[in-house]
Amino acid sequence: MHPAFSVIFFTTASGAGYGLLAWLGIFVALGMLPADRWFGLVGLGLALALITVGLLSSTFHLGHPERAWRAFSQWRSSWLSREGVAAVATYLPAGLFGIGWVFFEQANGLLGLLSAVGAAVTVYCTGMIYASLKPVRQWHNKSVVPVYLGFAAMTGVVWLTALAGLFGFGNPLFAWLSLAALAITAAIKLGYWRSIDNDRGGSTAATATGLPGPVRLLDPPHTEENYLMREMGYRVARKHAEKLRRIALAVGFAAPAVLLLLSLLLEGRAAGGIALVAALAATGGALVERWLFFAEAKHAVTLYYGAQSA
C-alpha cells in the first residue's frame, strides 16, 4: 500500500497522545502523580495536542475532507466510524480531567480512568480498521491490534517518564514500566513480521479469478497508472524492508532502552532529560515502523495488475 504521510503521522501521533493520556489517567487514579497545574498543563496539553493534530492530519488523505463528518453515521458497521465516535467521546472526560487538574489543581481519578478507557478503545478501533480488511493479508492479522495498542502504551509511558522527570516528579517505576513496554511491544512486532513473512496462504491470480492452474496476465487493464496502482500497488524492495526493520528496532526500541537504563543511574532533571531523548527516539522508531506497516501491505486488487501474489 502507498504509505501516505498523513496516515503515518496520524497513527503515530495520536497513538502516542492516547498512550500518554491513558497513563496520566491511570497514575493519577493510583495517587502516583501530583495535582500540580503546570505538570497537568504540559502533560495533558501534549497528549491532547498529539491526538488532535493526528486526527486532523488523517482528513488530509480524504478526497473530500469537508465530508469527514459523514463517517460518524456508520458506527454500526464501520470501524473507521467507531474510531471517530470513540475519539470525540474521549474528549469529554479528558477535557473535564484537564480543567480540574489545571485550573483547580484537583486531578480527579475517576475522570482519569474514564479518559484512559476512552483512549484504549479509540486505539483499539484504529487497529481494527486495518485488521478487519481481508483483502490485505498483511493487515488481516491477529497481531495488528496488539501492535497498535503496544506502540501507544510504549510511546505514551516513555513520554510520561520524560515529563515526570523534567518536572521533578520522577519515579523509577515509570522507567521500569517503560522498559517492560518496550520489550513487550518489540516481541509483538517481531512476531508480526515473522507471521507475514512465513504466511504463504495469500491470494494468487488463479485463486482471485477462480481459474484452474497457473494464470498470467496477457495485457494490462490500463495503459497508464491509475489510483488503484498508486495506492494499492506500492512495492518496497525486500532488502530495503529488512534495513528499515533494523532501523525501527534500533531507534525505536534498543536506543530508548539504553537511555532509560542510563536515566535510572541519574537523578532529578538530568534523568528527565535523558528520558526525553528516549521518548523522541521511540517516537522516531514508531514512524519508521508505521511507514513499513503500510509499505509492506499488498492489496488483493494488485493481482489484476500483474502481481503474482498478494
N, C-alpha and C positions, 0 to 999 in steps of 0.2 A: 504494500500500500504506500501511497505517496505520503511521506512524513511532513505534513503541514505544520509550520512552526506555531501557528495559533493554537492548535490542539495539543501539541507537545508542551507549550508553555502553560496552557490551561490545566492539564492533568498534573503537571509538576508543581506549579504554584499553588493551585487550590488544594492539592494533596498535602503539601507542607503546611498550608494555612489551617486546614481542618485538623491535621495532626497536632499542631501547636494548640489550637483551641481546645481539643479534647483533653490533652494533658494538663492544660491550665485548669480546666473544669474539674478534672479528677483530683489533682493535688490540692486544689482549694477545698474541695469536699472532704479530703482527708486531713485538712488542717496543716498542710506542709508548705503552704505559701502564705506570705503576709498580705494583709489588705492594704498595701502601700499603693497610693493612687498613681504614682509615676511608673512603678513597675507594671501595674494593671494597664495604664495607658499605652505603654510601649508594647507589652506582651500581647494584649488583645488587639491593639491597633495594628500590629504587624500581622497577626493571624487574619483579621478581617480584611486588611488590605490585600494580602495574598489571595484570599478567597474571592474578593470582589474583582480584582484585576484579572484573575484567572478566568472567572465566569464571563466577564465582559469580552475577554480575548477569544473565547470559544465561539462567539457570534460572528467573528470575522471570517470564519470558514463557511458560513452560510451564504447561499446565493442571494438571499434577501434577508439580511439581518433584522430589518424592521418587522419581519413576521415571526421573530423568535418567540413572541408571547403565545403564539398558537400552539406551541409544543406542550404547554401546560394542560391542554384539554384532553390529551391522550394518555393520561396516567393509568388507565385500566389495562392498557396493553403495551405501552412503550416504556422501556427502562430510561430512555432519554427524558421523557416527560416526568417520570418518577424522580429522576435526579433533580430536575428543575424544581419540582414541588418540595422535595426534601431540603434543597439548598435555601429556598425562600423561607421555609418554615423554621430553619435553624437560626435565621437572623433574629427571630423574636426573643427566644431565651438568651441568645448571645448578646443582643442589644441591651436587654434588661440587666444581664450579668455585668456588662461593661459599665452601664450607668451607675449601678450600685457600687461597683468597685472604684471607679474613677472619681465620681462626684461626691460620694458619701463614705468612701473607704470602708465599705461593707461588702465583702465578697461573699455572695450567697452560694452555699454549697449545692443546694437543690438546683438552682439555675445553672450552675456549673456542670452538674451531671446531665441535665437536660441538653445543654449545649454539646456535651461530649457525645451523647446518644445521637443527636441530630447530625453531628459531624461524621460519625461512623456510618450511619445509614446513607448519607449522601455519597461517601466514598464507595460504599458497597454498590450503590446504584450505578456509579460511574464505571466500576469494574464489570458489572453485569451488562452494560451497554455493549461491550465487546465480547464478553463470554457467551452471550446469547446468540451471536451471529454464526450460524452453522456453515455458511459458505466460506468462511475464513478459518481454515484449520488451525492456524497458529493462535487464534483468539478463542475459538471454541474449545477451551482447555480448562480443566478444573483448577489449575494453578493461577489463572488470571486474576480472579477476585482476591485471593490471598496476597498476590504480588501488589495489587493496588493498596490494600489495607496495610500491608507491611511497609511499603515505602512511605505512606502517610504517617504511620506511627513512628517510623525511624527518623525521618527528617524532622517531624514535629518535636520529638523528645530531645534531639540534638540541639535544635534551636532553643528549646526551653532551658537546657543545661547552660548554653551560652548566655542567655539573657539573665538567668538567675545568678550566674557567676559575676557578670558585669555590674549587677545591681547590689552585689554583696549578700545575696541570699543563696549562695551555692550550697549544694548538698551532695556529698559523694554518691548518694543513692541515684541521683539524676544521671551522673556519668556512667555508673554501672548499668543502669537501665538502658542507656543509650548503646552501650557495648553489646548488651543482650539483644536489643532490637536490630543492631547491625548484623550480628551473627545469624539471627533467625531469618531476617529478610534476605541475606545473601544465600542462605541454604535454600529458601523457597525459589529464588531467582535461578540459581544453578539447576535446581530440579526442573524448573520450567524450560530452560534451554535444553537440558538433556531430553526432556519429553518431546519437544518439537523436532529435535534432531533425529531421534530414534523412531518417530512416528512415520510408518510407511503406509498408513491407511488412507492417504489423501486421494482426491479425485484425479482421474485421468480423462483424456479426450474420449476414451471408449466408455467409461462409466457415466460421463456427463451427457453423452449423446445416446447411450443405450445400444450402441452398435457392437457387434461381436468383434473380437480380435483387435489388433493394432489399428489406430485411427490417426491419419495425418492430414494436415491442412493443405488443400490444393491451392487456394487463393485466399488472401487476407480479406476480411469482411469490409474493410475500409481502405481507401487509397492514401489516407493521411491520418495522423494521430488525432484521436478524439478524447473526450472527457474520461471515458472508461479506461483507456490506455494510460492516460496521465495519472489518474487517481488510483486505479486498481492494479496496474501493471508495473509498478516501480520494482526495480531489481537492484539488489546490493550484492556485490561480489562476496563469495564465501570468505576469502582471506581478509577482506575489509571488515566483515561482520565479526570475525574472530578477534581482530585487532581492537575493534570498538568494545567488544565484550571485556577484553582485558583492561581497557582504559576505564570502563564503568566500574569494574571490580576494584581497580587500584585507587581511583579517585573517589568513588562513592562509598567504598567500604574499608579498604586497607588504610588509607591515609587518615580518615576520621577516627578509626580505632586507635592508631598510634598516637594521634594528637590527644584524644581523650585520656588515654593512659598517662600521657605526659602531664595533662592538666591535673590528674589525681596527685601528682607529686608537688604541685604548686598550691598556693593559697590565694584567696581574695580575687581581685580583678585580673591578676595575671592568669589565673586558671580560666577565668571567663573569657579572656582574650584568645587563649589557645582553643577553647571550645568554640569560639566564634569562627575561627578558621576551619575547624572541623565541620561546623554547620554549613559553611559556604562550599566546602569540598563535597559533602554529602549531597547537597542540592545540585552541584555541578554534575556529579556522577549520576544522579537521578535523571537529569536532562539527557545524558548520553543513553542511558538505559531506555528512556521513553522514545527517543528517536529510533532506536533499534526495534522497539516493540512494534512500531508502525512499519518501518522499512522492511522487516523480515516477513511480514504478513503477506500472503498471496490469496487473492480472491478467486473463487472458482470460475468467475467470468473470463479470466485470462486464458482458460483452456480454449475458448473460441477465437483467440487471437494468436494461437501458435504455441502456447506453453505446453510442456509435456506432462506436467503435474501441478497440483495446487494443494 
